[in-house]
């Protein structure tokens, strides 16, 4: 429902773990910090956050919009160059307060399925992860994990 992502409004320190190479059988993880600042938009019908990765020299923006007719959220990622918007990851929250969303996309020219999971939500913490599947959701490679802690 509208407001499902309100927990993320504010400023967060984000610990990132990302596979050095995705969909390549890699098990080497890169770790780097980020700061995310989120705010509500459109009278509460969505929100957006801008995230800055200072040690990487890049940033991005996530736009989250709620569709009340479908009871679904669409999450759009815009990379720091702002030259394109990735296809929306669409999903919903379950009874356990876990968001799961999916989209079809391409990675290095290959078609993939993308999954986002938001979980372990509290007033001061949140967990997000991204996974890719190349085989029609038979297997998933989790390739990016963010653990957020609210800045007082």
TIRO-721501 format. One record per atom (N, C-alpha, C): x, y, z. Coordinates in steps of 0.2 Angstrom, whole numbers, plus 5000, padded with zeros to 4 digits. Example, Ala and Ser with C-alpha at 12.3 -4.5 7.8 and 13.67 -1.06 7.14 Angstrom:
REM residues 2
506649725039
506249785039
506649845039
506449895035
506849955036
506450005039
END
This chain:
REM residues 152
500449945000
500050005000
500450065000
500150124998
500550184999
500850195005
501450215005
501850225012
502250165014
502250105010
502650045012
503350065012
503650105008
504350125008
504550185013
504050215016
504150265021
504650255026
504750195028
505350185033
505950205030
506050215024
506750235021
506850305020
506350345022
506450415021
506950435027
507350475025
507950505029
508550495026
509150495031
509750485028
510050415031
510450385027
510650315029
511450305027
511750275031
512450255030
512350185027
512650165021
512550105018
513150065017
513250005020
513749955018
513649915013
514049915007
513949885001
514349825001
514149764998
514549704996
514249694989
514749694984
514549674977
515049624974
514849574971
515249534967
515749574963
516349554963
516849584958
516649574951
516349514949
516149504942
515449464943
514949484939
514349454940
514249404934
513849354936
513749294931
514349264928
514849264932
515549234930
515749184935
515349154939
515649114944
516149134949
516049204950
516549234954
516249234962
516749224966
516549234973
516949284977
517249334973
517649384976
517149444977
517049474983
516649524985
517049594986
516749644983
517049714985
516649744990
516949774995
516549815000
516649884999
516149925000
516250004999
515650035003
515750095005
515250135008
514850175004
514250195006
513850245003
513450285008
513150335005
512650375009
512050385005
511450365008
510850375004
510350425008
510050465004
509550515007
508950505003
508350485007
507750475004
507250525006
506750535001
506150585003
505550565000
504950575003
504350564999
504250604993
503850584989
503650624983
502850614981
502650654977
501950644975
501450634981
501450674986
501050664991
501050604995
501550564995
501650504998
501550444993
501350454987
501250394982
501850364980
502450394983
503050364981
503650394985
504250374984
504850404986
505450394982
505950434983
506550424979
507150434984
507650404982
508250414986
508850424981
509350464983
509950474980
510450444984
510850404981
511450364984
512050384981
512550404986
513250424984
513750374986
514150354981
514650304983
515350344983
515550374988
516150414988
516750384986
516950324987
517550294986
517550264978
516950264975
516850244968
516850294964
516650354966
516550414962
515950414958
515450384960
514750384956
514250384961
513650394958
513050404962
512450374958
511850364961
511250344958
510650364961
510050354958
509450374961
508950314960
508550304965
508050254965
507350294965
506950274961
506250304961
505750244962
505350254968
504850204969
504150234969
503750194965
503050224964
502550164965
502050184968
501550134970
500950134965
500750074963
500150074959
499550044963
499050084965
498550054969
498050014966
498050014959
497549964956
497849894956
498549894955
498849824955
499149804962
499149854967
499449844973
500149824973
500449854968
501149844967
501649904967
502249894968
502749944968
503149934962
503349994959
503849984953
504450024956
505049994955
505650024957
506150034951
506250104950
506650124944
507350144947
507850114944
508550134945
508850184939
509150234941
509450284937
510250284939
510650264934
511350274936
511650344936
512250354938
512450424939
512550464933
512550424927
512650464921
511950494919
511350464921
510750484920
510550474913
510950434909
510750434902
510250384900
510050344905
509450294904
509150274911
508550244911
508250214917
508150144916
508450104921
508350034920
507650014920
507449954917
506749934918
506549924925
505949934926
505649934933
505649864936
505849864942
505849804946
505149804950
504649764948
503949764951
503849714956
503549734961
503349684966
502949714972
502949674977
502449694983
502749664989
502549694995
502749675002
502249615004
502549565007
502149505010
502049515017
501649465020
501449475027
502049475032
502649455030
503249455034
503649525034
503349575030
503649635029
504349625025
504249585020
504849575015
504549595008
504949635005
504749654998
505149614993
504849584988
505149544983
504849574976
505349584972
505149614965
505549584960
505349584954
505649554948
505649604942
506049594937
506049624931
506449584926
506349594919
506749564914
507249624912
507849604911
508349654909
508849614905
509449654904
509949624900
510649644904
511049594904
511749604907
512249584902
512749624900
513249614895
512949584889
512349604887
512049584881
511549524881
511649494887
511249424888
510549444892
510049414890
509449424894
509449394901
509249424906
509249404913
508549424916
508449384922
507949404926
508249434933
507949494935
508249524941
507749524946
508049514953
507649504959
507949554964
507449594967
507649634973
507249604979
507649604984
507249584991
507449644996
506949674999
507049715005
506849675011
507249675016
507049635022
507349665028
507249635034
507549655040
507449725041
506849745040
506649825041
506549835049
506849885051
506749915058
506749995057
506650025063
506650095063
507350125061
507850085062
508550105061
508950065056
508650005053
509049965049
508649945043
508949925038
508649895032
509149855028
508949805025
509349755021
509049755014
509449765009
509249755002
509749704998
509449664994
509949624989
509649624982
510149614978
509949604971
510249534968
509849504964
510149434962
509949434954
510349394950
510149384943
510049314942
509649294937
509549234935
509649234927
509949184925
510049174917
509649114915
509349074920
509049014918
508249014919
507949064919
507249064920
507049054927
507449084932
507349084939
507449014942
507748964938
507948904941
508548914947
508948954945
509548974950
509649054950
509849074956
509949144957
510649154959
510949214957
511649234959
511449304963
511549304970
511549364973
512149394972
512149464969
512749494967
512849564970
512349584974
512449654978
512049654984
512349674989
511949674996
512149744999
511549775001
511649835005
511349835012
511749845017
511449855024
511449925026
510849955027
510850025029
510650035036
511050085039
510950105046
510750185046
510150195049
509950265049
510450315053
510550375050
510950425053
510450465057
510650475063
510250515068
510250585066
END
